[in-house]
């Protein structure tokens, strides 16, 4: 009787082990019978939360559409969304968690260049591709020696391209020759834009009258703006993020510094108008990835779908997030399997991917080749001015 009981327990244990094995994922990391796991590492709270929130909204709309149309490789995409709180340390922690605990096949985000660079080491160490749609710093996808970071990609143009474009615009389109710079010395993004703007502007015969600095989260810029005003600039270049830029522009106008203000995609937030006010934003121009006044059929369809879901007009970061989701799914589909290594190779070989923010191909440095848009703020509303090819 004892032998029979022992045999019965052995059989029962074997069956439970088999059941346990069947319950485990039957595919590679992030690819199981229920869905394909994709991680979102975004600034959902903190200093630049509107960027992360907008990108995530675009991604979620796209993933809903993708899943409604059968998903990819016959499976739905499962989003694992984590807030990095707009902090570099947390961005790194989230990247580690998504790669090791959640076993995602790819990580989307973060939004800013600094947070993206903090999130890259865990992604590289765990061989999980990471793609940012808005980290514009030139060194996001390459290391200090110029070597390509194999698992890191971006779908936005680089700061050098934005800085060059705006310097050309100031010199050739606006006909201005005397510029002042006010940059965020705590931001890689701001420093990169400043460097490329100065190099191009001076090569075109322009003069930099003064180069001043501020720090993120400063609120009173009157002293430095008074110093800038004393140099009599024709144009002020302020490469920064909307929270500081809104206050800078508002205080500059209050001090009578009424020259054109130029910037980059960090201006793209409805909060810029809330902070600065419509009147203060007259004569403000910036480079961006997308214009809501674009009326091509694809963009109109996107805008309608976005408005139907969120009851508001889509901004550039919504569009970038939307494109990012489809860009990843296109690579998974071409890879033929939801494995990080295969997805990484497919991302690197992307040619002529058509998105809402333009058509892009990935170059040898894992950066996109795509157009840049220049917007002018009219009555506080970003308005399409021109589009320039790379």
C-alpha positions in Angstrom: 0.0 0.0 0.0 2.8 2.3 0.9 4.5 1.6 -2.5 1.3 2.4 -4.3 0.9 5.7 -2.5 4.5 6.6 -3.3 4.0 5.8 -7.0 0.8 7.8 -7.0 2.5 10.9 -5.5 5.4 10.6 -8.0 2.9 10.6 -10.9 1.0 13.5 -9.4 4.3 15.5 -9.0 5.3 14.7 -12.6 1.9 15.9 -13.9 2.2 19.2 -11.9 5.6 19.8 -13.2 4.4 19.3 -16.8 1.5 21.7 -16.1 4.0 24.2 -14.7 6.2 23.9 -17.8 3.2 24.4 -20.1 2.3 27.6 -18.2 5.7 29.2 -18.8 6.3 31.3 -21.9 6.8 29.1 -24.9 8.8 31.7 -26.9 11.7 34.1 -26.5 11.9 37.0 -24.0 8.6 39.0 -24.0 6.9 36.7 -26.6 4.4 34.4 -25.0 1.1 32.7 -25.9 -0.9 35.8 -24.8 1.1 38.6 -26.3 4.3 40.4 -27.1 5.6 42.5 -24.2 6.8 46.0 -25.0 8.2 48.3 -22.3 7.4 52.0 -22.0 10.0 54.0 -19.9 8.5 57.5 -19.8 8.3 60.8 -17.9 4.7 60.5 -16.7 5.3 62.8 -13.7 8.0 65.4 -12.8 9.5 68.3 -14.6 9.0 67.3 -18.2 5.9 65.1 -17.7 4.0 66.6 -20.7 6.5 65.0 -23.1 6.2 61.5 -21.6 2.4 61.8 -21.3 2.1 63.0 -24.9 4.4 60.3 -26.3 2.6 57.6 -24.3 -0.8 58.8 -25.6 0.4 58.4 -29.2 1.9 55.0 -28.5 -1.3 53.7 -26.9 -3.5 54.9 -29.7 -1.2 53.2 -32.3 -1.1 49.9 -30.2 -4.9 49.9 -30.0 -5.1 50.2 -33.7 -2.5 47.5 -34.3 -4.1 45.0 -31.9 -7.6 45.7 -33.4 -6.1 44.8 -36.8 -4.7 41.4 -35.6 -1.6 42.5 -33.8 1.8 41.4 -35.2 2.9 37.8 -36.0 -0.6 36.7 -34.9 -0.2 38.2 -31.4 -1.3 41.3 -29.6 1.1 43.8 -28.2 1.1 44.0 -24.4 2.3 47.4 -23.1 4.1 47.6 -19.7 4.2 51.3 -18.8 6.4 52.6 -16.0 6.9 56.2 -14.8 10.6 57.3 -14.6 9.5 60.5 -12.8 11.6 62.7 -15.1 14.7 61.5 -13.2 17.9 60.0 -14.7 18.4 57.5 -11.8 14.8 56.3 -12.1 15.1 56.0 -15.9 18.0 53.6 -15.4 16.0 51.6 -12.8 13.0 51.4 -15.1 15.1 50.2 -18.0 16.6 47.4 -15.8 13.2 46.3 -14.5 11.7 46.2 -18.0 14.6 44.2 -19.4 15.1 41.7 -16.5 11.9 41.4 -14.6 9.3 42.1 -17.3 11.2 40.4 -20.1 10.1 42.9 -22.8 11.3 42.5 -26.4 11.9 46.2 -26.7 11.9 49.4 -24.7 10.3 52.6 -26.0 11.6 55.9 -24.4 12.5 57.8 -22.4 11.6 61.2 -23.8 14.6 63.4 -23.0 18.2 62.9 -24.1 19.5 62.8 -20.5 17.0 60.2 -19.3 17.5 58.1 -22.5 21.3 58.0 -22.0 20.7 56.9 -18.4 18.4 54.2 -19.6 20.8 52.8 -22.2 23.4 50.8 -20.2 20.8 48.3 -18.8 19.3 47.9 -22.3 22.7 47.2 -23.8 23.8 44.9 -21.0 20.6 42.8 -21.3 20.6 43.0 -25.1 17.2 44.6 -25.4 16.7 47.2 -28.2 15.7 50.7 -26.9 14.2 53.3 -29.2 13.5 57.0 -28.3 11.3 59.1 -30.5 12.5 62.4 -28.9 16.1 62.1 -27.5 17.7 64.5 -29.9 21.3 64.6 -28.5 23.9 63.6 -31.0 25.5 61.1 -28.7 22.5 59.0 -27.8 23.2 56.3 -30.3 27.0 56.5 -30.3 29.6 56.4 -27.5 32.4 58.9 -26.8 34.6 57.2 -29.3 32.0 57.4 -32.1 31.1 53.7 -31.9 27.5 52.8 -32.6 25.5 51.6 -29.6 24.2 48.3 -31.1 20.9 48.2 -29.3 20.0 51.9 -29.2 18.0 53.7 -31.8 16.1 56.9 -32.3 13.4 58.1 -34.7 14.0 61.9 -34.2 16.6 64.0 -35.9 19.6 65.1 -33.9 20.4 68.4 -32.1 23.1 69.2 -34.5 20.6 69.1 -37.4 18.1 71.3 -35.4 20.9 73.8 -34.4 22.2 74.0 -38.0 18.7 74.5 -39.4 17.8 77.3 -37.0 21.1 79.1 -37.5 20.4 79.0 -41.3 16.9 80.2 -40.7 18.1 83.2 -38.6 20.8 84.2 -41.1 19.2 83.4 -44.4 15.4 83.7 -43.8 15.3 86.4 -41.1 18.5 88.2 -42.3 19.9 88.6 -38.8 23.6 88.8 -38.0 23.9 89.5 -34.2 22.7 86.8 -31.8 22.7 86.2 -28.1 22.5 82.8 -26.5 20.8 81.7 -23.3 21.3 78.0 -22.7 20.6 75.5 -19.9 24.0 74.4 -18.7 22.5 71.4 -16.9 21.1 69.9 -20.1 23.0 67.9 -22.7 20.1 68.7 -25.1 20.6 72.5 -24.6 24.4 72.3 -24.8 24.3 70.3 -28.0 21.9 72.7 -29.7 24.0 75.7 -28.6 27.2 74.2 -30.1 25.7 73.5 -33.5 23.9 76.8 -33.7 27.0 78.8 -32.9 29.2 76.9 -35.3 26.8 77.4 -38.2 25.7 81.0 -37.4 29.3 82.2 -37.2 30.3 80.3 -40.4 27.6 82.3 -42.1 29.1 85.6 -41.0 27.0 86.1 -37.9 28.3 87.3 -34.5 27.5 85.8 -31.1 27.4 88.9 -28.8 27.0 87.0 -25.6 26.5 83.4 -24.4 24.7 83.2 -21.0 23.5 80.2 -19.0 20.7 79.2 -16.6 19.9 76.0 -14.7 16.8 73.8 -15.0 14.0 74.8 -12.6 15.2 78.4 -12.3 12.3 80.8 -12.1 13.8 84.3 -12.2 15.8 85.2 -15.3 15.6 89.0 -15.1 19.2 89.7 -14.2 20.7 87.6 -17.1 18.1 88.9 -19.5 19.0 92.5 -18.6 22.6 91.7 -19.3 21.7 90.2 -22.6 19.5 93.2 -23.5 22.5 95.5 -22.9 24.4 93.9 -25.9 21.6 94.9 -28.3 21.1 91.5 -30.0 18.9 91.1 -33.1 17.9 87.6 -32.1 17.9 85.4 -29.0 18.5 81.7 -29.2 17.1 79.8 -26.2 17.5 76.0 -26.7 15.6 74.6 -23.7 12.4 73.0 -22.4 9.0 74.6 -22.2 8.8 75.3 -18.5 11.9 77.5 -18.3 11.5 78.9 -21.9 7.9 80.1 -21.1 9.2 82.1 -18.1 12.3 83.3 -20.1 10.2 84.7 -23.0 7.6 86.2 -20.6 10.3 88.0 -18.6 12.2 89.1 -21.7 9.2 90.8 -23.1 8.5 92.5 -19.7 12.0 93.9 -19.9 11.5 95.2 -23.4 13.6 92.6 -25.1 11.4 92.2 -28.1 13.7 90.5 -30.6 12.8 87.1 -32.3 13.3 84.1 -30.0 14.5 80.9 -31.6 14.5 77.4 -30.2 13.9 73.7 -30.8 11.4 70.9 -30.2 11.6 71.3 -26.4 9.2 74.2 -27.0 6.4 71.9 -28.1 3.9 71.8 -25.2 0.6 73.6 -24.7 2.0 74.7 -21.3 4.4 77.0 -23.2 1.5 79.3 -24.0 0.0 78.9 -20.6 3.3 80.0 -18.9 4.4 82.8 -21.3 1.0 84.1 -22.6 0.0 84.6 -26.2 1.3 88.2 -26.6 4.8 87.3 -25.3 5.2 84.5 -27.9 5.0 86.8 -30.9 8.2 86.4 -32.9 9.0 82.9 -31.5 10.1 80.2 -33.9 11.3 76.6 -33.3 12.3 73.5 -35.1 10.0 70.5 -34.7 9.1 67.1 -36.1 5.5 67.7 -37.1 2.9 70.3 -37.9 -0.8 69.8 -37.0 -1.6 72.0 -40.1 -0.3 69.3 -42.4 -3.3 68.1 -44.4 -2.0 65.0 -46.1 -4.6 62.1 -45.8 -2.4 60.1 -43.4 -2.0 63.0 -41.0 -5.7 63.9 -41.2 -6.6 60.3 -40.4 -4.3 60.4 -37.4 -5.6 63.7 -36.1 -9.2 62.5 -36.4 -8.4 59.2 -34.6 -6.5 61.0 -31.8 -9.2 63.6 -31.3 -11.8 60.8 -31.2 -9.9 59.0 -28.4 -8.6 61.9 -26.3 -11.0 64.8 -27.3 -8.1 67.2 -28.1 -5.8 68.1 -31.0 -2.6 66.0 -31.4 0.8 67.7 -30.8 4.2 66.7 -32.2 5.0 64.4 -29.3 1.7 62.5 -29.8 2.6 62.1 -33.4 6.2 60.9 -32.6 4.8 58.3 -30.1 2.3 57.1 -32.7 5.0 56.7 -35.3 7.3 55.0 -32.8 4.8 52.3 -32.1 4.3 51.5 -35.8 8.0 51.7 -36.4 8.7 49.0 -33.8 5.8 46.8 -35.0 7.1 47.2 -38.6 10.5 45.8 -37.4 8.9 43.0 -35.5 6.9 42.0 -38.6 10.0 42.1 -40.8 12.0 40.2 -38.2 9.5 37.4 -38.3 9.9 36.6 -34.7 9.5 38.6 -31.5 13.1 38.2 -30.3 15.2 41.2 -29.2 18.2 40.2 -31.3 16.1 39.8 -34.5 14.2 43.0 -33.8 17.4 44.9 -33.3 18.7 43.8 -36.7 15.4 44.7 -38.4 15.4 48.1 -36.8 18.9 48.7 -38.2 17.8 47.8 -41.7 14.7 50.1 -41.8 14.4 51.9 -45.2 11.6 54.4 -46.2 9.4 53.8 -43.2 6.4 56.2 -43.8 5.1 57.8 -40.6 3.0 60.8 -39.6 6.1 62.8 -38.9 7.7 61.9 -42.3 9.4 59.2 -44.1 12.6 57.9 -42.5 15.4 55.5 -43.1 17.9 54.4 -40.3 21.5 55.3 -41.1 24.7 53.6 -40.0 24.6 55.4 -36.6 21.1 54.3 -35.8 19.7 57.8 -36.5 16.9 58.6 -38.9 17.2 60.5 -42.1 14.1 62.7 -42.2 12.8 66.2 -42.7 12.6 69.0 -40.1 9.7 71.5 -39.8 10.0 75.1 -38.6 7.0 76.5 -36.7 6.0 80.0 -35.8 3.8 80.8 -32.8 0.9 82.9 -33.9 -1.6 83.9 -31.2 0.0 81.2 -29.1 -0.6 78.5 -31.7 2.3 76.6 -33.4 1.8 77.4 -37.1 3.6 75.7 -40.0 6.1 78.0 -41.7 8.4 75.7 -43.8 9.8 72.2 -44.0 13.5 71.5 -44.8 15.0 68.3 -46.1 18.2 66.8 -44.5 
